[in-house]
């Protein structure tokens, strides 16, 4: 390794680092031989990518299902990154895309926190309509276990928050 390779080592932004840590899903947009991003590809797909990005943000803000949330979050990040790659070939109006991608990645745990709160409120409303202790207990357990597959993507604070809310619901309704 020479001095020039150390001096000119590429610096990765947050969104490039994020993309490199994600598993390869069918919607990943990484520069590869399979996907060639050029001017015509960008012109044809930029509008759809932007639409899909906005739809994903809407779902991220409204869904009460953790599996939908985490899948659409990843999808939104990959779509905004795809738009960043396309920006080299076409003019895309709007905010600064790399900054938007970094904000989306930086605030992931805040989005997760809001999701947990939405889910717990939905479970609490459901518990008010249920009559048996067994059904109430099942709904609380379902709430708590629905987040377990995603503990690897959640901060310890959010994991504890799920547990605290589940325990709170148990104290109030069981």
C-alpha positions as CSV (number, residue, x, y, z in Angstrom):
1,X,0.0,0.0,0.0
2,X,1.7,3.2,-1.2
3,X,1.4,6.8,0.0
4,X,-1.0,7.7,-2.9
5,X,-3.5,5.0,-1.9
6,X,-3.6,6.3,1.6
7,X,-4.0,9.9,0.5
8,X,-6.7,9.2,-2.1
9,X,-8.6,6.6,-0.1
10,X,-12.3,7.2,-0.8
11,X,-14.3,8.7,2.1
12,X,-17.7,7.1,2.5
13,X,-20.7,9.0,3.6
14,X,-23.2,7.7,6.1
15,X,-25.6,6.5,3.4
16,X,-22.8,4.6,1.6
17,X,-21.7,3.0,4.9
18,X,-25.4,2.1,5.7
19,X,-25.9,0.5,2.3
20,X,-22.8,-1.6,2.7
21,X,-24.0,-3.0,6.0
22,X,-27.5,-4.1,4.7
23,X,-28.2,-7.5,3.3
24,X,-28.7,-7.7,-0.4
25,X,-32.4,-7.5,-1.0
26,X,-34.1,-7.4,-4.3
27,X,-34.5,-3.7,-4.1
28,X,-30.9,-2.8,-3.2
29,X,-29.4,-0.3,-5.6
30,X,-25.7,-0.7,-5.5
31,X,-23.5,0.0,-8.4
32,X,-23.0,-3.5,-9.9
33,X,-22.7,-5.1,-13.3
34,X,-26.4,-6.1,-13.1
35,X,-27.7,-2.6,-12.7
36,X,-26.2,0.0,-15.0
37,X,-27.3,3.4,-14.0
38,X,-27.0,5.8,-16.9
39,X,-28.9,8.7,-18.3
40,X,-31.7,6.7,-19.9
41,X,-32.2,4.5,-16.8
42,X,-32.3,7.6,-14.6
43,X,-34.8,9.4,-16.9
44,X,-37.1,6.4,-16.9
45,X,-36.9,5.5,-13.2
46,X,-36.3,8.7,-11.2
47,X,-40.0,9.6,-11.0
48,X,-40.9,6.1,-9.8
49,X,-38.1,6.1,-7.2
50,X,-39.2,9.4,-5.8
51,X,-42.9,8.2,-5.6
52,X,-41.8,5.0,-3.9
53,X,-39.6,6.9,-1.5
54,X,-42.6,9.2,-0.5
55,X,-44.9,6.2,-0.2
56,X,-42.4,4.5,2.1
57,X,-42.1,7.6,4.3
58,X,-45.9,7.7,4.6
59,X,-45.9,4.0,5.7
60,X,-43.1,4.6,8.1
61,X,-45.1,7.3,9.8
62,X,-48.4,5.5,9.9
63,X,-47.8,1.7,10.2
64,X,-48.4,-0.2,13.3
65,X,-46.6,-3.4,12.1
66,X,-42.9,-3.6,12.9
67,X,-42.1,-5.9,9.9
68,X,-43.7,-3.4,7.5
69,X,-41.9,-0.5,9.2
70,X,-38.4,-2.0,9.0
71,X,-38.8,-3.3,5.4
72,X,-40.2,0.0,4.2
73,X,-37.5,2.0,6.1
74,X,-34.8,0.0,4.3
75,X,-36.7,0.5,1.0
76,X,-36.9,4.2,1.5
77,X,-33.2,4.5,2.2
78,X,-32.3,2.5,-0.9
79,X,-34.6,4.6,-3.0
80,X,-33.1,7.9,-1.8
81,X,-29.7,6.4,-2.4
82,X,-30.8,5.4,-5.9
83,X,-31.9,9.0,-6.5
84,X,-28.5,10.2,-5.4
85,X,-26.8,7.9,-8.0
86,X,-29.2,9.1,-10.6
87,X,-28.5,12.8,-9.8
88,X,-25.2,12.4,-11.7
89,X,-27.1,12.0,-14.9
90,X,-30.3,14.1,-14.6
91,X,-31.5,17.1,-12.7
92,X,-33.6,16.2,-9.7
93,X,-35.3,19.1,-8.0
94,X,-35.9,19.3,-4.3
95,X,-33.8,19.1,-1.2
96,X,-30.2,18.0,-1.0
97,X,-30.5,14.2,-1.5
98,X,-27.3,13.1,0.4
99,X,-28.3,15.3,3.3
100,X,-31.8,13.8,3.3
101,X,-30.4,10.3,3.2
102,X,-28.1,11.0,6.2
103,X,-31.0,12.5,8.2
104,X,-33.1,9.5,7.4
105,X,-30.3,7.2,8.7
106,X,-29.5,9.4,11.7
107,X,-33.1,9.6,12.9
108,X,-33.9,5.9,12.5
109,X,-34.1,5.3,16.3
110,X,-36.5,8.2,16.7
111,X,-38.8,6.7,14.0
112,X,-38.6,3.3,15.8
113,X,-39.5,5.0,19.1
114,X,-42.6,6.6,17.4
115,X,-43.5,3.1,16.0
116,X,-43.3,1.5,19.4
117,X,-45.6,4.3,20.8
118,X,-48.1,3.8,17.9
119,X,-48.1,0.0,18.4
120,X,-48.6,0.3,22.2
121,X,-51.5,2.8,21.8
122,X,-53.1,0.4,19.3
123,X,-52.7,-2.5,21.7
124,X,-54.1,-0.5,24.5
125,X,-57.2,0.5,22.5
126,X,-57.6,-3.2,21.6
127,X,-57.3,-4.2,25.3
128,X,-60.2,-1.9,26.2
129,X,-62.5,-3.9,23.9
130,X,-61.4,-7.4,25.0
131,X,-63.2,-9.2,27.8
132,X,-61.1,-12.2,28.8
133,X,-57.7,-12.0,30.6
134,X,-56.3,-14.6,28.2
135,X,-57.0,-12.6,25.1
136,X,-55.6,-9.5,26.8
137,X,-52.4,-11.4,27.7
138,X,-52.1,-12.7,24.2
139,X,-52.3,-9.3,22.7
140,X,-49.7,-7.9,25.0
141,X,-47.4,-10.8,24.3
142,X,-48.0,-10.4,20.5
143,X,-47.0,-6.7,20.9
144,X,-43.8,-7.6,22.7
145,X,-42.8,-10.5,20.4
146,X,-43.5,-8.5,17.2
147,X,-40.4,-6.4,17.8
148,X,-38.0,-9.3,18.7
149,X,-36.9,-10.1,15.2
150,X,-35.8,-6.5,14.8
151,X,-33.8,-6.1,18.1
152,X,-30.6,-6.1,16.0
153,X,-31.8,-2.9,14.3
154,X,-33.1,-1.2,17.5
155,X,-31.1,0.7,20.1
156,X,-31.0,-0.7,23.6
157,X,-33.2,2.2,24.8
158,X,-35.9,1.2,22.3
159,X,-35.7,-2.4,23.3
160,X,-36.1,-1.5,26.9
161,X,-39.0,0.8,25.9
162,X,-40.9,-2.1,24.4
163,X,-40.4,-4.1,27.5
164,X,-41.4,-1.3,29.8
165,X,-44.6,-0.6,27.8
166,X,-45.5,-4.3,27.7
167,X,-45.0,-4.5,31.5
168,X,-47.1,-1.3,32.0
169,X,-49.9,-2.8,29.9
170,X,-49.7,-6.0,32.0
171,X,-50.0,-4.0,35.2
172,X,-52.9,-1.9,34.0
173,X,-55.0,-4.6,32.2
174,X,-54.2,-8.0,33.8
